[in-house]
Amino acid sequence: MRSPKQVRFVELNGGVMSALLDGDLPAASRMAGVSLTEHFVTDRARWLWQFRLDQMAADPDHARWMVRQAVVDDKGLVVGHGGFHGPPDEVGMVEIGYAVARDTPVPH
C-alpha cells in the first residue's frame, strides 16, 4: 500500500508570475524554489498570471491570497497551482480555484 502524499501550497509571488509571463521557466523556477513545468507557461496559465498581477497592482493587500503552487513530497514535485479569488468575506468564506498539471510525472 502506498503512503498518502501531502500537498503543500507555496505562494507564487509577482516576480515569479512576471518571469512566467516572459516565458522564462528557468528563472521562474529559481525564484519559486522548485522546478515549474511547461504547465505554468501555457497560454491559459499566462492569462491567469496577467490577471493576478493586475489584481495585485490594484490591491496589493490581496496579493497573498492570489496564487500558490501545489507541491507534493519533500522533492518539491509541483503538481499544479491553486489560489483564492480574494480574501475571506465577512463570515470567513473564501472561493478557491485550482489546476492540476497534466505534464507532472507520477511519483512512486
N, C-alpha and C positions, 0 to 999 in steps of 0.2 A: 504494500500500500504506500502510495506517495504521501509525503508530508505536505500539509497545506502551505501554500505560498502566501507571504504577507506582501501587501501593496502599501507603499508609502507615496504620498503626494508631495512633490517638491516644487516650489514656486518657480515659474518661468518669468524672469524679470524683463523689463523693456529692452535691455541690451541684447538679451538672447533673442527676443522676438524680432528686433531690428536686423540682427545677423541672419535670421531665418528668412526674413523678407528679402534680403540681399542674395539669398541662396547660398550663403556661406555656412554650410553644415559643420565643417571642422571648427570654425570659430565659435559657433553657437554651442557645439558640444563641449568645447573647452570652458566656456563661460558657465554652462549649466552643470558641469562636473560629472556628466555621464555621456555616453555615446547616443546621440539622437540619430534616428534613421530617416530615410527618404520620406517617410510619412509626414515629417514636420516641414517639408518644403514643397508639398503638392500645391496646386492652385487653390484648393479648398482650404488648406491649412494657412496659406499666405493671406487669403481673405480674412481669416479669423485673427491672425496676428495684427493686421492693419486695423481691423475693427476694434480689437482690445487696446492697441496703442492709442487710437483716437479717444476711446473711453477714458483711458488713464490720463491723457492730456487734459480732457475736460474736467476730470475729478480725480486728482492724484490720491486722495484718501481712499479711493476704492481699489487701488492697484493690487493690494494683497489678496483681493477676492477674485481676481480675474482668471489666471491660467496656472495650472500646475501639471507637471509631468507625472505620469503613473509609473513608478519604479518598483520592480519585483526583485527580491532577494538581495543578498549582500554584494553581488557582482554588478549591480546597477543596471540591470536589464530594463530598458524603457519600453513599456508595452502600450503606451498611448498618452492621452492627456485629458484633463478634466478641469472644471472650474465652476465657479458660481457666477450667476448672471448679475450679481450685485451683493451688497452686504445684507445681513438679516433684516427683515422688516420689523415692525413694532412688536410683533409677538414671537420673534426669533426664527421665523421661517426663511429658508433660502431655496432658490431654484438652481439646480445643477445641470450641467451638460457635460458630455464626455465623448471620446472617440477612442477606439481600440485600433492600434496599428496593425495592418494586415501583414506587414513585412517583418514582424517580430519573430525571431527564432523561438521555438518551444523549448523551455528548459527541461532537463531530465533530472 
